Amino acid sequence: MYRVWVTGGAGFIGSHLVRYLVRTRAEWEVHTIDALTYAGNLQNLSDILDHPRHIFHKLDIADAAQIESLWEKYPPAIIFHLAAESHVDRSILSPLDFVHTNILGTVVLLEVARKYWHGRSDVLFYQVSTDEVYGSLPEGAFFTEGSPYDPRSPYSASKAAADHLVRAYGHTYGLPYIISNCGNNYGPHQFPEKLIPLTITHLIERKPIPVYGTGQNVRDWIHVEDHVRAIVLLAEQGKRGHTYLIGAEQPRPNIEIVRLLCTLYDEIMGTTDSHQLITFVKDRPGHDFRYAIQPSPHLRELGWEPTISLSEGLRQTVIWYLSNLDWLNAVRTGEYQRYYAQQYGERLR
């Protein structure tokens, strides 16, 4: 049995990756590692939680003793490293949490991998990263594989540090690795602090939809299922020691995404007034203006193409949240309510 770890596997992207691996790789034993903080949710894995080729482990990746103990019992051939604090707004409020998980947690995994994988070439540390490490783009420009790092938020700085550490372990110790940087993911099971599920939640509850500044900040969107297919393809066929950019070439201003969600919601629910809920609020500090990705050419050479258009993906996502209100209500705990009040309370008054 081929054993792999997915750190952060109960989170949004991680849970989609875990389910994809269990569903499509019959010889793989998949181990989910997650601390189950606010965005990690076992309900995201409910359909495969008891699958005979899936094992869940609740632990903090920054706990070296626990990671080493787990390794001795279940040594992996691949680590898909997705465990991360990932929301820019939260990183502005509490940067030390991001340093703990995104930097220290990554180093702990790398150190244990270095100890047990020493000299092996048939293993892989796969670092799932973000396009935000590259900073902000002028109009018409795109991130490429050769773009320099220029992180501008505590979140992107912590992810950039983790990426550099992975490369350093590869160069210094010969650790086989791949890094992929991706744009904004969306789809089912995304925690409602992010733009798309936050907008859908407010549409459902008929509450003001907060949009930072003028809403002209541009993000590059990809459906999470397209992203995880690319991750697995690169893990199996990608060049070790290489960095890949994954994108669906769908950059859009935030306000365009919000307006499209309003239109889709009105079409689905038979309402007509959703656009009136859009509320422009004070921008967040240091808000990068534009991200856009030029996907790595090697992805298409390997046969990968995005399959879900933005309009269809958003329609599917709206329908999923409408059909899973119990899930949505369950994840919005008291901690989420406190964060929401801190982040948007004054802005919406």
Contacts in CASP RR format, 6 or more apart in sequence:
PFRMAT RR
TARGET T0000
AUTHOR 0000-0000-0000
METHOD contacts of the structure
MODEL  1
MYRVWVTGGAGFIGSHLVRYLVRTRAEWEVHTIDALTYAGNLQNLSDILD
HPRHIFHKLDIADAAQIESLWEKYPPAIIFHLAAESHVDRSILSPLDFVH
TNILGTVVLLEVARKYWHGRSDVLFYQVSTDEVYGSLPEGAFFTEGSPYD
PRSPYSASKAAADHLVRAYGHTYGLPYIISNCGNNYGPHQFPEKLIPLTI
THLIERKPIPVYGTGQNVRDWIHVEDHVRAIVLLAEQGKRGHTYLIGAEQ
PRPNIEIVRLLCTLYDEIMGTTDSHQLITFVKDRPGHDFRYAIQPSPHLR
ELGWEPTISLSEGLRQTVIWYLSNLDWLNAVRTGEYQRYYAQQYGERLR
1 27 0 8 1.000
1 28 0 8 1.000
1 29 0 8 1.000
1 53 0 8 1.000
2 25 0 8 1.000
2 27 0 8 1.000
2 28 0 8 1.000
2 29 0 8 1.000
2 77 0 8 1.000
3 28 0 8 1.000
3 29 0 8 1.000
3 31 0 8 1.000
3 74 0 8 1.000
3 75 0 8 1.000
3 76 0 8 1.000
3 77 0 8 1.000
4 21 0 8 1.000
4 28 0 8 1.000
4 29 0 8 1.000
4 30 0 8 1.000
4 31 0 8 1.000
4 76 0 8 1.000
4 77 0 8 1.000
4 78 0 8 1.000
4 79 0 8 1.000
4 80 0 8 1.000
5 31 0 8 1.000
5 33 0 8 1.000
5 74 0 8 1.000
5 76 0 8 1.000
5 78 0 8 1.000
5 79 0 8 1.000
5 80 0 8 1.000
6 14 0 8 1.000
6 17 0 8 1.000
6 18 0 8 1.000
6 21 0 8 1.000
6 30 0 8 1.000
6 31 0 8 1.000
6 32 0 8 1.000
6 33 0 8 1.000
6 80 0 8 1.000
6 82 0 8 1.000
7 33 0 8 1.000
7 34 0 8 1.000
7 61 0 8 1.000
7 79 0 8 1.000
7 80 0 8 1.000
7 81 0 8 1.000
7 82 0 8 1.000
7 83 0 8 1.000
7 109 0 8 1.000
8 14 0 8 1.000
8 32 0 8 1.000
8 33 0 8 1.000
8 34 0 8 1.000
8 35 0 8 1.000
8 40 0 8 1.000
8 61 0 8 1.000
8 82 0 8 1.000
8 83 0 8 1.000
8 84 0 8 1.000
9 15 0 8 1.000
9 17 0 8 1.000
9 18 0 8 1.000
9 32 0 8 1.000
9 33 0 8 1.000
9 34 0 8 1.000
9 40 0 8 1.000
9 45 0 8 1.000
9 82 0 8 1.000
9 83 0 8 1.000
10 32 0 8 1.000
10 34 0 8 1.000
10 36 0 8 1.000
10 40 0 8 1.000
10 41 0 8 1.000
10 42 0 8 1.000
10 44 0 8 1.000
10 45 0 8 1.000
10 56 0 8 1.000
11 34 0 8 1.000
11 39 0 8 1.000
11 40 0 8 1.000
11 41 0 8 1.000
11 44 0 8 1.000
11 82 0 8 1.000
11 189 0 8 1.000
11 191 0 8 1.000
12 39 0 8 1.000
12 44 0 8 1.000
12 185 0 8 1.000
12 187 0 8 1.000
12 189 0 8 1.000
12 190 0 8 1.000
12 191 0 8 1.000
12 224 0 8 1.000
13 82 0 8 1.000
13 128 0 8 1.000
13 185 0 8 1.000
13 224 0 8 1.000
13 227 0 8 1.000
13 228 0 8 1.000
14 80 0 8 1.000
14 82 0 8 1.000
14 228 0 8 1.000
15 41 0 8 1.000
15 44 0 8 1.000
15 45 0 8 1.000
15 189 0 8 1.000
16 189 0 8 1.000
16 224 0 8 1.000
16 225 0 8 1.000
16 227 0 8 1.000
16 228 0 8 1.000
17 80 0 8 1.000
17 82 0 8 1.000
17 228 0 8 1.000
17 231 0 8 1.000
17 232 0 8 1.000
18 30 0 8 1.000
18 32 0 8 1.000
18 45 0 8 1.000
18 48 0 8 1.000
18 54 0 8 1.000
19 45 0 8 1.000
19 47 0 8 1.000
19 48 0 8 1.000
20 225 0 8 1.000
20 228 0 8 1.000
20 229 0 8 1.000
20 232 0 8 1.000
21 28 0 8 1.000
21 30 0 8 1.000
21 232 0 8 1.000
22 28 0 8 1.000
22 30 0 8 1.000
22 48 0 8 1.000
22 51 0 8 1.000
22 53 0 8 1.000
22 54 0 8 1.000
23 48 0 8 1.000
24 232 0 8 1.000
25 232 0 8 1.000
26 53 0 8 1.000
28 53 0 8 1.000
29 53 0 8 1.000
29 54 0 8 1.000
29 55 0 8 1.000
30 53 0 8 1.000
30 54 0 8 1.000
30 55 0 8 1.000
31 54 0 8 1.000
31 55 0 8 1.000
31 56 0 8 1.000
31 57 0 8 1.000
31 70 0 8 1.000
31 74 0 8 1.000
31 76 0 8 1.000
32 45 0 8 1.000
32 54 0 8 1.000
32 55 0 8 1.000
32 56 0 8 1.000
32 57 0 8 1.000
33 57 0 8 1.000
33 59 0 8 1.000
33 61 0 8 1.000
33 70 0 8 1.000
33 83 0 8 1.000
34 40 0 8 1.000
34 56 0 8 1.000
34 57 0 8 1.000
34 58 0 8 1.000
34 83 0 8 1.000
35 58 0 8 1.000
35 59 0 8 1.000
35 60 0 8 1.000
35 61 0 8 1.000
35 83 0 8 1.000
36 42 0 8 1.000
36 58 0 8 1.000
38 191 0 8 1.000
38 333 0 8 1.000
38 335 0 8 1.000
38 336 0 8 1.000
38 339 0 8 1.000
39 86 0 8 1.000
39 87 0 8 1.000
39 191 0 8 1.000
39 193 0 8 1.000
40 191 0 8 1.000
41 189 0 8 1.000
41 330 0 8 1.000
41 331 0 8 1.000
42 49 0 8 1.000
42 56 0 8 1.000
43 327 0 8 1.000
43 330 0 8 1.000
43 331 0 8 1.000
44 189 0 8 1.000
45 54 0 8 1.000
45 56 0 8 1.000
48 54 0 8 1.000
49 56 0 8 1.000
55 74 0 8 1.000
57 70 0 8 1.000
59 66 0 8 1.000
59 67 0 8 1.000
59 70 0 8 1.000
60 66 0 8 1.000
60 101 0 8 1.000
60 105 0 8 1.000
61 67 0 8 1.000
61 83 0 8 1.000
61 101 0 8 1.000
61 105 0 8 1.000
61 106 0 8 1.000
61 108 0 8 1.000
61 109 0 8 1.000
62 100 0 8 1.000
62 101 0 8 1.000
62 104 0 8 1.000
62 105 0 8 1.000
62 108 0 8 1.000
63 108 0 8 1.000
64 108 0 8 1.000
64 111 0 8 1.000
64 112 0 8 1.000
67 108 0 8 1.000
67 109 0 8 1.000
67 112 0 8 1.000
68 112 0 8 1.000
68 115 0 8 1.000
71 112 0 8 1.000
71 116 0 8 1.000
75 116 0 8 1.000
76 123 0 8 1.000
77 122 0 8 1.000
77 123 0 8 1.000
77 124 0 8 1.000
78 123 0 8 1.000
78 124 0 8 1.000
78 125 0 8 1.000
78 126 0 8 1.000
78 235 0 8 1.000
79 109 0 8 1.000
79 113 0 8 1.000
79 124 0 8 1.000
79 125 0 8 1.000
79 126 0 8 1.000
80 126 0 8 1.000
80 128 0 8 1.000
80 231 0 8 1.000
80 235 0 8 1.000
81 106 0 8 1.000
81 109 0 8 1.000
81 125 0 8 1.000
81 126 0 8 1.000
81 127 0 8 1.000
81 128 0 8 1.000
82 128 0 8 1.000
83 101 0 8 1.000
83 105 0 8 1.000
84 101 0 8 1.000
84 102 0 8 1.000
84 158 0 8 1.000
84 159 0 8 1.000
84 162 0 8 1.000
85 91 0 8 1.000
85 97 0 8 1.000
85 98 0 8 1.000
85 101 0 8 1.000
85 102 0 8 1.000
85 155 0 8 1.000
85 158 0 8 1.000
86 130 0 8 1.000
86 155 0 8 1.000
87 155 0 8 1.000
87 191 0 8 1.000
87 193 0 8 1.000
87 194 0 8 1.000
88 132 0 8 1.000
88 153 0 8 1.000
88 155 0 8 1.000
88 156 0 8 1.000
88 284 0 8 1.000
89 193 0 8 1.000
89 284 0 8 1.000
89 343 0 8 1.000
90 97 0 8 1.000
90 98 0 8 1.000
90 155 0 8 1.000
90 193 0 8 1.000
90 339 0 8 1.000
91 97 0 8 1.000
91 98 0 8 1.000
91 153 0 8 1.000
91 154 0 8 1.000
91 155 0 8 1.000
91 158 0 8 1.000
92 153 0 8 1.000
92 154 0 8 1.000
92 284 0 8 1.000
92 285 0 8 1.000
93 339 0 8 1.000
93 342 0 8 1.000
93 343 0 8 1.000
95 154 0 8 1.000
95 158 0 8 1.000
98 154 0 8 1.000
98 155 0 8 1.000
98 158 0 8 1.000
99 154 0 8 1.000
99 158 0 8 1.000
102 155 0 8 1.000
102 158 0 8 1.000
102 159 0 8 1.000
102 161 0 8 1.000
102 162 0 8 1.000
103 158 0 8 1.000
103 161 0 8 1.000
103 162 0 8 1.000
103 165 0 8 1.000
106 127 0 8 1.000
106 162 0 8 1.000
106 165 0 8 1.000
106 166 0 8 1.000
107 165 0 8 1.000
109 125 0 8 1.000
110 125 0 8 1.000
110 165 0 8 1.000
110 166 0 8 1.000
110 169 0 8 1.000
110 175 0 8 1.000
113 123 0 8 1.000
113 125 0 8 1.000
113 169 0 8 1.000
113 175 0 8 1.000
114 169 0 8 1.000
114 173 0 8 1.000
114 175 0 8 1.000
117 123 0 8 1.000
117 175 0 8 1.000
117 176 0 8 1.000
118 173 0 8 1.000
119 174 0 8 1.000
120 176 0 8 1.000
121 176 0 8 1.000
121 240 0 8 1.000
123 176 0 8 1.000
124 176 0 8 1.000
124 177 0 8 1.000
124 178 0 8 1.000
124 235 0 8 1.000
124 240 0 8 1.000
125 166 0 8 1.000
125 169 0 8 1.000
125 175 0 8 1.000
125 176 0 8 1.000
125 177 0 8 1.000
125 178 0 8 1.000
126 177 0 8 1.000
126 178 0 8 1.000
126 179 0 8 1.000
126 180 0 8 1.000
126 231 0 8 1.000
126 234 0 8 1.000
126 235 0 8 1.000
127 162 0 8 1.000
127 163 0 8 1.000
127 166 0 8 1.000
127 177 0 8 1.000
127 178 0 8 1.000
127 179 0 8 1.000
127 180 0 8 1.000
128 180 0 8 1.000
128 182 0 8 1.000
128 231 0 8 1.000
129 159 0 8 1.000
129 162 0 8 1.000
129 163 0 8 1.000
129 179 0 8 1.000
129 180 0 8 1.000
129 181 0 8 1.000
129 182 0 8 1.000
130 156 0 8 1.000
130 159 0 8 1.000
130 181 0 8 1.000
130 182 0 8 1.000
130 183 0 8 1.000
131 143 0 8 1.000
131 181 0 8 1.000
131 182 0 8 1.000
131 183 0 8 1.000
131 220 0 8 1.000
131 245 0 8 1.000
131 291 0 8 1.000
131 293 0 8 1.000
132 151 0 8 1.000
132 152 0 8 1.000
132 153 0 8 1.000
132 155 0 8 1.000
132 156 0 8 1.000
132 159 0 8 1.000
132 288 0 8 1.000
132 291 0 8 1.000
133 149 0 8 1.000
133 150 0 8 1.000
133 151 0 8 1.000
133 156 0 8 1.000
133 159 0 8 1.000
133 160 0 8 1.000
133 163 0 8 1.000
133 181 0 8 1.000
134 143 0 8 1.000
134 147 0 8 1.000
134 148 0 8 1.000
134 149 0 8 1.000
134 150 0 8 1.000
134 151 0 8 1.000
134 181 0 8 1.000
134 291 0 8 1.000
135 149 0 8 1.000
135 150 0 8 1.000
135 151 0 8 1.000
135 152 0 8 1.000
135 156 0 8 1.000
135 288 0 8 1.000
135 291 0 8 1.000
136 150 0 8 1.000
136 152 0 8 1.000
136 288 0 8 1.000
136 289 0 8 1.000
136 290 0 8 1.000
136 291 0 8 1.000
137 143 0 8 1.000
137 289 0 8 1.000
137 290 0 8 1.000
137 291 0 8 1.000
137 292 0 8 1.000
138 290 0 8 1.000
139 290 0 8 1.000
140 292 0 8 1.000
141 290 0 8 1.000
141 292 0 8 1.000
142 292 0 8 1.000
142 293 0 8 1.000
142 294 0 8 1.000
143 181 0 8 1.000
143 245 0 8 1.000
143 291 0 8 1.000
143 292 0 8 1.000
143 293 0 8 1.000
143 294 0 8 1.000
144 245 0 8 1.000
144 294 0 8 1.000
145 243 0 8 1.000
145 244 0 8 1.000
145 245 0 8 1.000
145 296 0 8 1.000
149 160 0 8 1.000
149 163 0 8 1.000
149 164 0 8 1.000
151 157 0 8 1.000
151 159 0 8 1.000
151 160 0 8 1.000
152 286 0 8 1.000
152 288 0 8 1.000
153 286 0 8 1.000
153 288 0 8 1.000
163 179 0 8 1.000
163 181 0 8 1.000
163 243 0 8 1.000
166 175 0 8 1.000
166 177 0 8 1.000
166 179 0 8 1.000
167 177 0 8 1.000
167 179 0 8 1.000
167 241 0 8 1.000
169 175 0 8 1.000
169 177 0 8 1.000
170 176 0 8 1.000
170 177 0 8 1.000
170 241 0 8 1.000
176 240 0 8 1.000
176 241 0 8 1.000
177 240 0 8 1.000
177 241 0 8 1.000
178 234 0 8 1.000
178 235 0 8 1.000
178 238 0 8 1.000
178 239 0 8 1.000
178 240 0 8 1.000
178 241 0 8 1.000
178 242 0 8 1.000
178 243 0 8 1.000
178 244 0 8 1.000
179 241 0 8 1.000
179 242 0 8 1.000
179 243 0 8 1.000
179 244 0 8 1.000
180 230 0 8 1.000
180 231 0 8 1.000
180 234 0 8 1.000
180 243 0 8 1.000
180 244 0 8 1.000
180 245 0 8 1.000
180 246 0 8 1.000
181 243 0 8 1.000
181 244 0 8 1.000
181 245 0 8 1.000
181 246 0 8 1.000
181 293 0 8 1.000
182 222 0 8 1.000
182 227 0 8 1.000
182 230 0 8 1.000
182 245 0 8 1.000
182 246 0 8 1.000
182 247 0 8 1.000
182 293 0 8 1.000
183 219 0 8 1.000
183 220 0 8 1.000
183 221 0 8 1.000
183 222 0 8 1.000
183 246 0 8 1.000
183 247 0 8 1.000
183 291 0 8 1.000
183 293 0 8 1.000
184 195 0 8 1.000
184 219 0 8 1.000
184 220 0 8 1.000
184 221 0 8 1.000
184 222 0 8 1.000
184 291 0 8 1.000
185 221 0 8 1.000
185 222 0 8 1.000
185 223 0 8 1.000
185 224 0 8 1.000
185 227 0 8 1.000
186 194 0 8 1.000
186 196 0 8 1.000
186 197 0 8 1.000
186 221 0 8 1.000
186 222 0 8 1.000
186 223 0 8 1.000
186 224 0 8 1.000
186 313 0 8 1.000
186 314 0 8 1.000
186 317 0 8 1.000
187 196 0 8 1.000
187 223 0 8 1.000
187 224 0 8 1.000
187 225 0 8 1.000
187 313 0 8 1.000
187 316 0 8 1.000
187 317 0 8 1.000
187 320 0 8 1.000
188 224 0 8 1.000
188 316 0 8 1.000
188 317 0 8 1.000
188 320 0 8 1.000
188 321 0 8 1.000
188 324 0 8 1.000
189 327 0 8 1.000
190 196 0 8 1.000
190 197 0 8 1.000
190 224 0 8 1.000
190 317 0 8 1.000
191 197 0 8 1.000
191 331 0 8 1.000
192 198 0 8 1.000
192 200 0 8 1.000
192 201 0 8 1.000
192 328 0 8 1.000
192 331 0 8 1.000
192 332 0 8 1.000
192 336 0 8 1.000
193 336 0 8 1.000
193 339 0 8 1.000
193 340 0 8 1.000
195 219 0 8 1.000
195 254 0 8 1.000
195 257 0 8 1.000
195 258 0 8 1.000
196 257 0 8 1.000
196 261 0 8 1.000
196 314 0 8 1.000
196 317 0 8 1.000
197 317 0 8 1.000
197 321 0 8 1.000
197 328 0 8 1.000
198 209 0 8 1.000
198 210 0 8 1.000
199 209 0 8 1.000
199 257 0 8 1.000
199 258 0 8 1.000
199 261 0 8 1.000
199 262 0 8 1.000
200 261 0 8 1.000
200 265 0 8 1.000
200 317 0 8 1.000
200 318 0 8 1.000
200 321 0 8 1.000
200 322 0 8 1.000
201 207 0 8 1.000
201 321 0 8 1.000
201 328 0 8 1.000
201 332 0 8 1.000
202 208 0 8 1.000
202 209 0 8 1.000
202 210 0 8 1.000
202 277 0 8 1.000
203 209 0 8 1.000
203 261 0 8 1.000
203 262 0 8 1.000
203 265 0 8 1.000
203 274 0 8 1.000
203 277 0 8 1.000
203 318 0 8 1.000
204 321 0 8 1.000
204 322 0 8 1.000
204 325 0 8 1.000
204 328 0 8 1.000
206 277 0 8 1.000
207 277 0 8 1.000
208 277 0 8 1.000
208 278 0 8 1.000
208 279 0 8 1.000
208 348 0 8 1.000
209 258 0 8 1.000
209 262 0 8 1.000
209 277 0 8 1.000
209 278 0 8 1.000
209 279 0 8 1.000
210 279 0 8 1.000
210 281 0 8 1.000
210 344 0 8 1.000
210 347 0 8 1.000
210 348 0 8 1.000
211 254 0 8 1.000
211 255 0 8 1.000
211 258 0 8 1.000
211 278 0 8 1.000
211 279 0 8 1.000
211 280 0 8 1.000
211 281 0 8 1.000
212 254 0 8 1.000
212 280 0 8 1.000
212 281 0 8 1.000
212 282 0 8 1.000
212 283 0 8 1.000
212 284 0 8 1.000
212 287 0 8 1.000
213 280 0 8 1.000
213 281 0 8 1.000
213 282 0 8 1.000
213 283 0 8 1.000
213 287 0 8 1.000
214 255 0 8 1.000
214 280 0 8 1.000
215 253 0 8 1.000
215 254 0 8 1.000
215 255 0 8 1.000
215 258 0 8 1.000
215 280 0 8 1.000
216 253 0 8 1.000
216 254 0 8 1.000
216 255 0 8 1.000
216 289 0 8 1.000
217 253 0 8 1.000
217 254 0 8 1.000
217 287 0 8 1.000
217 288 0 8 1.000
217 289 0 8 1.000
217 290 0 8 1.000
218 251 0 8 1.000
218 252 0 8 1.000
218 253 0 8 1.000
218 254 0 8 1.000
218 289 0 8 1.000
218 290 0 8 1.000
218 291 0 8 1.000
218 292 0 8 1.000
219 251 0 8 1.000
219 252 0 8 1.000
219 254 0 8 1.000
219 257 0 8 1.000
219 291 0 8 1.000
220 247 0 8 1.000
220 248 0 8 1.000
220 249 0 8 1.000
220 250 0 8 1.000
220 251 0 8 1.000
220 291 0 8 1.000
220 292 0 8 1.000
220 293 0 8 1.000
221 248 0 8 1.000
221 250 0 8 1.000
221 251 0 8 1.000
221 252 0 8 1.000
221 257 0 8 1.000
221 310 0 8 1.000
222 246 0 8 1.000
222 247 0 8 1.000
222 248 0 8 1.000
222 250 0 8 1.000
222 306 0 8 1.000
223 248 0 8 1.000
223 306 0 8 1.000
223 308 0 8 1.000
223 313 0 8 1.000
225 307 0 8 1.000
225 308 0 8 1.000
226 248 0 8 1.000
226 306 0 8 1.000
226 307 0 8 1.000
226 308 0 8 1.000
227 246 0 8 1.000
227 247 0 8 1.000
229 304 0 8 1.000
230 244 0 8 1.000
230 246 0 8 1.000
230 247 0 8 1.000
230 299 0 8 1.000
230 304 0 8 1.000
231 246 0 8 1.000
233 299 0 8 1.000
233 302 0 8 1.000
233 303 0 8 1.000
233 304 0 8 1.000
234 244 0 8 1.000
234 299 0 8 1.000
234 302 0 8 1.000
237 302 0 8 1.000
238 244 0 8 1.000
238 298 0 8 1.000
238 302 0 8 1.000
239 298 0 8 1.000
244 296 0 8 1.000
244 298 0 8 1.000
244 299 0 8 1.000
245 293 0 8 1.000
245 294 0 8 1.000
245 295 0 8 1.000
245 296 0 8 1.000
246 293 0 8 1.000
246 295 0 8 1.000
246 296 0 8 1.000
246 299 0 8 1.000
247 293 0 8 1.000
247 295 0 8 1.000
247 306 0 8 1.000
248 295 0 8 1.000
248 306 0 8 1.000
248 308 0 8 1.000
248 310 0 8 1.000
249 293 0 8 1.000
249 294 0 8 1.000
249 295 0 8 1.000
249 306 0 8 1.000
250 306 0 8 1.000
250 309 0 8 1.000
250 310 0 8 1.000
251 290 0 8 1.000
251 291 0 8 1.000
251 292 0 8 1.000
251 293 0 8 1.000
252 310 0 8 1.000
255 278 0 8 1.000
257 314 0 8 1.000
258 278 0 8 1.000
259 275 0 8 1.000
259 278 0 8 1.000
260 310 0 8 1.000
260 311 0 8 1.000
260 314 0 8 1.000
261 314 0 8 1.000
261 318 0 8 1.000
262 274 0 8 1.000
262 275 0 8 1.000
262 277 0 8 1.000
262 278 0 8 1.000
263 274 0 8 1.000
263 275 0 8 1.000
264 311 0 8 1.000
264 314 0 8 1.000
264 315 0 8 1.000
264 318 0 8 1.000
265 271 0 8 1.000
265 274 0 8 1.000
265 318 0 8 1.000
266 272 0 8 1.000
266 273 0 8 1.000
266 274 0 8 1.000
268 315 0 8 1.000
268 318 0 8 1.000
268 319 0 8 1.000
268 322 0 8 1.000
269 322 0 8 1.000
279 348 0 8 1.000
281 344 0 8 1.000
281 347 0 8 1.000
281 348 0 8 1.000
282 346 0 8 1.000
282 347 0 8 1.000
308 316 0 8 1.000
321 328 0 8 1.000
END
